[in-house]
Amino acid sequence: MATAEPTAHALIARHRPTLDQALEAIRTRAYWSPHPEHPKAYGEHGSLDAAAGKAAFDALLGSRFDLGQPGTDDWVGGEVSPYGVELGVTYPHADLDVLLPAMKAGQRAWRDAGPEARAAVCLEILKRISDRTHEFAHAVMHTSGQAFMMAFQAGGPHAQDRGLEAVAYAYAEQVRTPGTAEWSKPQGKRDPLTLTKRFTAVPRGIALMIGCNTFPTWNGYPGLFASLATGNAVLVKPHPRAVLPLALTVRVAREVLAEAGHDPNLVALAAERPGEGIAKTLATRPEIRIIDYTGSTAFGDWLEANARQARVYTEKAGVNTVVVESAGDYKGMLANLAFSLSLYSGQMCTTPQNLLIPRDGIRTDQGHKSFDEVTADLAQAVDGLLGDDARANALLGAIVNPDVKARLEAASALGEVALASREITHPDFPDAVVRTPVIVKLDGAKPDAEAAYMSECFGPVSFAVAVDSAADAVELLRRTVREKGAMTVGAYTMDEEVERAVEEVCLEEAAQLSLNLTGGVYVNQTAAFSDFHGSGGNPAANAALCDAAFVADRFRTVEVRREA
């Protein structure tokens, strides 16, 4: 511990300018990112270029991923890439009765380091992850099925941005209260009452981060870094199909913590045997005081109901909806929606599912378009976007698991198919399951159709739902968000009253709204430091990434007062 103080000063000096910029970005909500999006930006100042990153990833295949954690009682693995590659990596399986006490042992010194030093350590972790973005991109690609460029950007700089954003919010909330205060209360002719007060941000305990299959880093980093920056140890429990990106993250975190003079066991990995299902066991252990979870509604609801000893942050599932009432740029609307439906085969919690379109058609800059014309034109736009197989592979990626494939194949029986899904062969990975989206037309007035469009159908499946009017679309939107939740809502309209009505629904039901997107910004994408991912105000999620509420309850402020 003797070297911790100078190391802390060095890290603060190195990263304080970045922290200050992040604090300014969350204040202004303007665009900012310290992490380059383009692959060619890497290869200097210690970062891995494309070839070195690929080589580093290849070197991991078939290896034992030793983290030096206490309590390792077995080695487990079994990840198979959605592209058909067996990763062959094995990870430490932990005896929790040994690992959890070891994690708790380092929390006192980590707490006493203070918010600024913790933030600097977190930023050093993120910097080293950023330097290895090419390596992480291959790890994300071969566990999530994302196409390489998406894995590079979403799994790399965009995920790192979200982690940094969480650190900035955590720091801001911890320093909102001063570290010390001199308190004096006048007593008239008597001497004043005087106290010296010290305020300390105290961590809740060990945080459990339960990772997801589709976006292991993007969805995982906010909770991981919010908990670590507020003084908590973090146990990372990856999805069994997507261990490698988070195992790499844990390795980097442990190395930085050790170099900074802190206990590396403040961050540890909890990999599991096939079918073991340790998330429930971990979630209800008394040592676990914070849980971050991204995944199915059923398990998210179980966590909220049963992990009573912990503060639980969940991002579950919703039915994302787009109201199509009219279009001032019909061609731009179709192109924007086609991209949104196609990106990563719709395997995003923000991808639109239901398109609510008046059955009598819509006004556009190209004249009146009937319901059938709108759906046919959208199908043609998707076909045009994905007509070239090389482009299609770059946008779609691979189907992440058999459940998504099964839902896709069953969707055509739910209604009239406006766009049939087709199979695409990947030239580099012939075993990859690549499918284009399906669009199914449904009559919103029929009860049997309601069962389809009022349930989440995760994957490349969308429903064009015929409604009686714009007012009916708005009310169906309201009911959908209230009952099922939504991570995103979109609307296309030239009518100010309809726009106000949609906006009011989203304000009342706490859903994030995008209006009339026709360019290079899509409803299923959000930018760190500016956009809020989810709201925490509807059934799709009980938290937003990121805001003050996401970090403030991960620590408590404890006061010690003395007579002056």
N, C-alpha and C positions, 0 to 999 in steps of 0.2 A: 504493500500500500504506500510505501514511501515515495514512489514515482507518480502517484495518482495526481498530485496537485499540479506539478509542471505540465503533465500531459493534458490535464483538464484545461489549463490556461492556453496551451497550444491549440487544442481543438476549438476552444471558444474563439480564439483569434482567427483561425482558419475559416470557421463557418458562421460567425456572427453576421457578416454582410449578407449571406444567403438567407439566414433567418429573418433579418430585417426586411429584405425584399419580399419574403413570403408573408410576413405580417402586413406589409403595405398592400400586397395583392389581395389578401382576404378582406382588407378594409375597403379597397376601391372596387373590387370584383373585375378589374381589368385583366386583359390577357397577359400572362407571364408564365414562363417555364425555364428552369435552369438545365433541363434535360433534353438534349437534341433528339428530334424525331427521325432524322435521316440516317440510315446505316453508315453512310460515308463520313459522318461526323466523328466516327470513333476510330481509334488507332494511334492517337497521340496522347502525350501526358499520362502514360501508364494504362490507358484503356485498350481493350482488345479490339482489333479490327475483325472483319468478317471471317477471314481464314483462321485466325487465332481463336476466335470464339467458337467456331465449328469444331476445331481440333480439341478445345477444352471440353466441349459437350461430348464428343466421340470418346474421349478418354474416360468419361464417367460410365459409359455403357459397360455392363457386366462387372461392375466394381462393387466393393463393400464401402458404403458411405459412412466412415467412422467419424463421429463427432466428439469422442472423448467424454460422453455424458456418463454420470454415475448411474448405477442401477441397470445397466444393459444386461438382459437375460436371454436374448435371442436376436437373430437377424431375420428380417422379414422383407418381402418385396412382392413383385408380380405385376408391375405396371406394363401394359401393352399399349403402344401408341395407337390412336385412332387411324394412323397411317399404316398400321400393320407391323411396326417394328417392336420387337420385344426389348425393353430397356435393360432388363437383367440386373438392375441396381438393387442392392439390399441395404436396409436401414436398421438402426438400433431399435429394438423393442425394449420398452422400459418396465422395470418393476416400480410401480408408482409409489410404493411405500418407501422406496429409496430415493427416487428422483424428486418427488415433490418437496420433502424436507430440504434437500440440497438446493433446490431453487429458492426456497424461502430464506436460506441462510444469508444470501447476499443482499437482501432487500434493505437492511438497515443502512449500510454504506451507500447504496444507490439512492435511498431517500435523502440522506444527509448531503449528497453531492449537490442538490439544489436544481431548480428548473433549468437554468442556463446551461449547466454542465451536462445535464441529461439530454437536453436538446442538441448540444454539440456532438455528443456521442451518436445520437440517432442520425444526425446529418452526415457524420462520417460513415456510418453503415450504408446509408443511401448513396453516398458518393462512390463507395467501393462496389456496390451493386450496379450503379450506373456504368462504371468502367467495364463491367462484364456483361453489358446489355446483350451483346451478340450471343454469348453463352446461355444467358437466361432465355433469350428468344427461342432457341432450339428446345430448351427444356419445356417452355410453355407450349410451343407448337406440338410437341410429341406427347403431351399429356392432356391437352385440351382439344386438339384437333383444329385449332385456329390455323389459318394460312400463315406463312412465315411473316409477311409484312405486318399483318394484324398482331401476331404474337410479338413481333419486335416492338411495335408502338404501344399497343394496349398492355402487353405484359412487361414492357420495359419502361420508357419515359413516362407514359401516362400513369402507370402504377406507382412509379417513384414520385410523381407529382402528388398523387393522392396521399402517399405516406408523408411527404413533406408538409402538405396541407394539414394533416392531423397533428404533426409536431407543432406547427405554428399555432393552431387553435389551443393545443394543450399548454403551450408556453404562455399564451395570452391569458388564459383562465387562471393559471397558477400565480402569475405575478399581478393579477388584478388586486389582490390583497397585499399590502406591503409586508416585508419580512419582519419589521419591528415598528413599534409606535410608542411614543411617550404620551401618557394620558394624564391630564390634570383637570380636576373639577374644583372650581372655586367654592370656598366655604364662608364667604363673608369675611368677618374679622378673624376667623380662625385660619390656620394654614390650609392650603388646598390639599385635596386628596390626590396623591400622585402614584401612578403605576407605570412600570415598564412592561410592555407586552411584546411577546414574540409569536409569530404565526408561521406554522409549518404545513406545507402540503404533504399529507400523509397518504400513502397508497392504500387501496382497499385490500390487496393481497395478490395472489396469483391469478393472472388472466388466462383464459382458455380461448384460443382462436381456432375455430372449426372451419377449415378451408373448403372451398367448392371445386368442382371438377372443371368448370368452364373458364373461370377467371381466377386462378389461384393467387396471383400476385395482386391484380387490380382490386379484387374484393377483399383480399387478406391484409394488405398493407395498412389501410386506415386503422383498423382495430389494433393490429400489432403495434404500430408506432404510437398510437394514442395512449395505449396502456403503458408501454415502456417509457415514454416521455413523462408520464405522470407518476413514475416511481414503482410501477408494478413489474414483477417478473412475468414472463409470457411463455406459456406452453402452447406450441403450435401443433395442432392435430390436423394433418392434411386429409383431403379426400383420398381414399385408397388408389384411385386412378390418376391422381395428380400430386404425387409426393415430391418429385424431384425439384420443381421450382422453389418450394417452400423449404426443403432440406438445404438447398444452396443458400437461401436467405438466412436460415438459422446458423449455418456455418460461418457466414460473413459476420453476423451479429456477435457470435461467440468470440471470434478472433478480435474484433474491435473492442469489445468489452474487456477482454483480457489485457490487450495492449494499453488500454486506458486505466488499468489498475483496478478493475471491477471483476466481480465473480462472473465467469462466462456462463454459469448455470442460471443466470437471470433470463436467458432465452434457451429453450430446449425443444426437442422434437418428440412427438408421440406418434410413431408409426404403429400400424396394427397388422395382425395376422389376417389372412383372408376370412371374411365373415365374422370377425371378432366383435365389431361394433362397439368400440370402447367409448364413443362419444357420450352415451348415456351414463356410463360409469363415471367418467371424468366430470361430467356436468353437475353431478349431485354430490361430489366430494366436498367436504367442508373447507378444504384449502382453496378451492376455486371460488373467487369472489367476483369475477367479471367474465362474461362470455360474449364473444362475437361470432355470429353465425350467418352464413349465406347458404340458402338451399330451399328445400321443399317447405310448403306451408305446414304440412303435418308435423314434421320434426321441429320446426320453429315454434309452433303452438305448444308442442310437448315441452320444449325448453322453458318457454314462458310460464307454463303451469307448474313445472316440477323442479326447476333449478331455483328454488326459493331463496337460497343463501347467497345468490349471485345477482349482480346487475346484468341483465340480459339485453343485448342489442341484436336484433334480427333483421335481415333482409330476406323476405320470403318470396312469394309469388303473387302476381296480379294478372288482370286481364287488361292489357294496354289497348287503348281505343283511339281511333282517329275519326272525327266527324268531317265528312266531305259534303258541304252544303252548296258551295259554288267555288269557282276558281278563276282568279284574274290572270293566271299563267298556267293554263291547263297542261301544256307540254312539260313545263318545269315541275309541276306537281307530280305528274306521272313518273318522271325521272327520279325525283326525290324519294317517292314512295317505293319505287322498284328497288332502289339501292337499299333502303331501310329494311325491306322484306328479305333481301338476299344476303346481306352482310352476315358472315359467320353462320350461314344456314339458319338464320333466325334464332340462334341459340344464345340469345342475350335477354336478360330480364327486362330490357327496355324496348325490345322489338315490338312493333304494332301487331296486334292480333285481329281486332275487329275494326272493319271499315264501315261506318254507318253512313249509308247513302240513301237519300229519298227515292222511293220507288218510282216517282214521276220524273226523276232525272235532276240535273243541276244546270245552272247557268255557268257559262265559261266565256273566255275571250274568243273561243272558236265556235260560239253559238251554243244552243241547247244540246246537252248530251243525256241520253236516256240511261237508266240504271244499267241495262245490258251493254250499252256502248262504253260506259265508264269502266266496267269490269273487263270488257274485252280489250280496251285500250291499255289498261294497267297490265293485263296479261301479256300483251304485245310488248310493252315497255320492259317487263321482266325478261321476256324471251330475247329482246334485242340486247339487253345488258349482258345476258348470260349465253348468248348465241355462240360466242367463241369459247371453246373449251379451256383454253389457257387463261383467259380472263375469268371464266367461271370458277376455275380451281383457285385462283388468287383471291376471289371474293368469298367463296362459299366455305373453304376449308373442308374438314371432314366431319361427318356425323359423330358426335362425341361418345354415344353409347347405344346399345340395342333398343332401349326404351324410346329414344327419340325416333329411331327408324320405324318402330312399330306404330307410333302415333301418326307419323307421316303416311304410312301405308294404309292406315285405317281411315284417314280423313276423307278420302274420296267417296266413301260410302255415306257421308253425313249430309250431302246435298249435291246440287248440280256443280260439276267441276268447270270453273272458268279457265283454269290453267293447271294442266297435269304436270306432275313432277317427272323429271327424267333423270336417268342415271348417267354419270359422267366418269370416265376413266382418268385417273391421275397418272401422268406419264412417268413420274418418279416413284410413285407408291401405288402399285397396282392393287394392293389389298385394302386401300382406303375406300370407305363408303362415302361417296360424294353424290348428293342429290340436289336438284333445283327445287325451289318452293312450289307448293300447291296453293291455289286460291279456290275456295269453295263458296258458291253463292247460297245464301240462306234467306228465308223469309222471316223477318223479325217478328211477325204477328203469329207465327205458328209455334205452339208449345214444344213440339219435338225439336225444333231448331234452337229454342232457347237453351236446352240442355247442352248444346254444343258451344254456342257463343258465350254462355255465362260460365264456362269452365276454362281454365288455362290449358292450352294445348302447346306446350313448350316445344319449340323447334320450327322448321320451315313450313308452317301451316298458318294461313290467314283466312278469315271469313269476311266476304262482302255481304253485309247484312242490309236488306231492303227495309226501310222504315217509312212510315206514312208521311212524315214531314220533318222539317228542321226542329220543330218543337219536340217531336217524339224522339229525335236523335239526342237532343240535349237531356231529356228526362231519362233515356236509356243510359246515357253516359253517367248521369248522376247515380243511378241505381247500381251500375256496374262498379263504379269506384267505391261507393259506400259499402256494398256487399262483398265484393271480391278484391278490391284494392287495385291500384295502378301505379307503376313506377313512372310511366310517361303517359301524357295525353297530347294528341295533335288535333288541329282543326284547320280546315280550308274554307274560307268564306270571304265574300265581298260585302256582306251585309253587316253593318255596325251593330244592329240589335242582336243578331246571332252571335257575333263575336263577344259582345258584352255578356250574353247569356252563358256561353261556354266558359268564359273567364270567371263568372260568378260561381258556377258549379265547381270549378277547380279551386277557387278560394275557399268555398264552404266545405269542400270535401278534402282539401289539402292534397292536391295532385299537381305535379309540375307540368306546365302547359307550353307547347310550341305552336306558334301560329304561322300559317302560310309559308312554310319552308319550301323553297324551290331551288336553292343553290347548293353549296358544298357543306352545309351544316344539316345534320339529320336528327330526327327525333330520338333515335336510340343512342346518341352520343352526348356525353357531358364533359365539360372542361373543368379540371381542378382549379381551385382558387376563385372560380367564378360561378359555375353551375352547381346546384345542389342535386345530388343523386338520391332520389327518394325524398320524402318529406317527414316521415315518421308520424304522419297524421292520418293515414288510411291503412287498411289491412295488409297492404303489400309489404310494409316495413314499419318497425316501431322506432327507427332512427334515420337520420339523414347523414350522408357523407358529403362534406363534413360541416358541422356547425358547433356552436358552443355546447349545446346539449349532449353532443356525442362524446365530449371529453370531460365535462365538468363533474360528472358523477363518478369518475374513475379515481378520484382522490377526495379526501375531506380535509378541511383546514382545522388544525388543532392549535389551540392557544395556550401559552404558558405566561402567566402574569405574576409580577413581583412588585412589592412596594419599592418605590424609587429611593 
